[in-house]
């Protein structure tokens, strides 16, 4: 290595210190800004130890979460696997917040830190700031304060009402977490005012509380008629897909603090919805960005050949996609699919083939790959992205095929594959796998008579004969019943058709 | 852009979650811990380590699809399939089209493995046990002093600076030496400023300036805080009473004791040692083995060397009495003794043994346990057709007379733990309290 090169190098060897991180960050920022045209929240890079990384893992990647035994369970599990060497730790965790917090591990080498900074602090960060789902559904500015509030609130509840009482509510709310989100747009969330709102609600209750009222005779209840059913359902905003929201607003016997805890769980679940919907794109974006930045750093002579090879070694193991018959296969690797699609889009924009021009007339040969990618990153989610951008060439490369597993048939059937006849069907089938609205069970609260027996009625709209897993469904319903305090009925209804397939009835624990 | 170092944050932030988890899974973990300890070697019995518990006890349920129905899978890495091909279903849903919906924890296993620390392991292992008559005597021992405030000193570490006392000294010194006050200096300056420029007062201003100069000089000479003001809080070491325990292991090593029997005894001693270690900071062990004569030996010899000879239990008690008198005065030590034997004793020795025990040993001891080990199935399946052994009968008589002595029979490894628990169970936890006064 010549003396001249040494001046340009960002760092030497594997050692790093805080100045090195700063230099790496600034070099990455230069490329990300000038050459890739990215736009990011300001960065906060936090150096943590392996134990802290495990800790962050356990609480679903959030740096400060309230206390619950399930986090302890996940911690113990990850720790055991890590200790036995079965699993390495992620090199980083990044949080969708403003400023964007990236956690990097102290064990990483300098090159790994460069990779991680390029990946998280620029790739993910750009995606968080620009993707439509994140813009509309999450409040990056408020999340850290909100988590702080949630933690404090849960702790205060534990002190006031006892650990066990709080744990029961959290257990039940967690069981329903996957059905505690709004999938359709409502108003933009504002997490900063959540804390204020909670305080105001409590003060209001305290002001309005008057012992005299409790001595008033109760109003005679009028029996509900069938014509009132419509009105009642409209008042309760039924049908309602967000079960936690419904419980928070309507459950008859919850104390205010219990409602607030349900609200906290619901808000956190909602916060993660965009991440579930953009796993492939998010990772694809970050992987593509780190790949570009590191190669560019190398081209500029700011990292050595050795550093680049080290980075590529990690890069290639991250984007490895084993075939379906491989022992290591565990589903589509979002990094692999995402990165392959991003590279493929760049290729189509810069060097399209005839086939590409036919399939992607909008941007094939447009010449500016980053413009197309930035557009895709901001306007799509996994499902629509795959439906729109997956090219025949990539389907051939990945050798994708579509397998239909009908429990009524003796054998599996190959429905389509990577050939002329199958491209579009194959692409549609893959896109559907990334639509949480189709992969998650569609369960809605449909009716309840608050003046009558208060029996809560839910329906599961069964598609393709896929019923709920019986044992667990009953356990979840028990949790639901304990929050609702009255009987809960879940009907599994065939869709389309409407034939009742199965019914679960669960009473609250006495 | 900010870079923060979080490594210095207090570690163990996940501890409250972990404690909640262990409490939640307590009964499962406890069972696992006892299983695990049964399989372990004696020497490693007190280490932490991995345990596995059944997953179903701590599952977090959620709504998700069960098996059945129509499912679509788009898979990579097609090699030979064509559209319309039919593929026989792989057994039990695994293999090719397997598990996109797999278990939420990523592993399909039915058990949950995780590591427990030594502390957690022991506290679960020895939960609900207590030492009878524990730490009756708390005694003076110089090894672990407590620190007590003892006035002030003129030297010490900055952390111990006594700020209040220092400032008080400083103030009295300033008053005594008449250090000019800040206000005095300020008043002078103001007066000068007011009079300056007035030719009639020129003389006065000159005088005032001289006075101000003098005052400032004085302020410089007399510092605000002088090293002689500084005081530190002083701490003196005070010997702290600690409870110390000694554990006597007495064992018959005559030919009739087989390796198996010794192993049983050893397991019991190990448990007792672990248990004592949790309650006392200092636990010492004394091994005394006997045939027709007794001697104090080290652990290795105690468990593994063979001896031949008759059996005289009283010799062991005499030896113990001697050791106690020499090194462990009962006024300073908590003495625990456990005796293991197959129950044989020379016919003429029983009287002497009983007398020694009642007169000398038991009054000195906190707790005395007798474990009679036997070979499994040695005496046929139903009970003890041979009847109680000599030693058992001797001791039984003592217990009946009210001596504080606990006795149990152990035939199999799996009995060790229950017997141990029974001997040390908290009162009220188990009904069958050990035979003791």
Interface residues (C-beta under 8 A of the other chain):
Chain A: X18 X21 X22 X25 X26 X29 X42 X43 X44 X45 X46 X47 X48 X49 X51 X52 X54 X55 X58 X59 X67 X68 X69 X70 X71 X72 X73 X75 X76 X77 X79 X80 X83 X99 X103 X106 X163 X167 X171 X174 X175 X176 X177 X178 X179 X321 X322 X323 X324 X325 X326 X329 X330 X331 X332 X398 X399 X400 X401 X402 X403 X404 X405 X406 X407 X408 X410 X411 X412 X413 X414 X415 X416 X417 X418 X419 X421 X422 X426 X429 X430 X432 X433 X440 X441 X443 X460 X462 X464 X465 X466 X467 X468 X469 X470 X472 X473 X475 X476 X479
Chain B: X1 X2 X3 X4 X5 X6 X7 X9 X11 X13 X14 X16 X17 X18 X19 X20 X21 X22 X23 X24 X25 X50 X58 X59 X60 X61 X62 X63 X64 X65 X66 X67 X68 X69 X70 X71 X72 X73 X74 X75 X76 X77 X78 X79 X81 X82 X83 X84 X85 X86 X87 X88 X89 X95 X96 X97 X99 X100 X102 X105 X112 X113 X114 X115
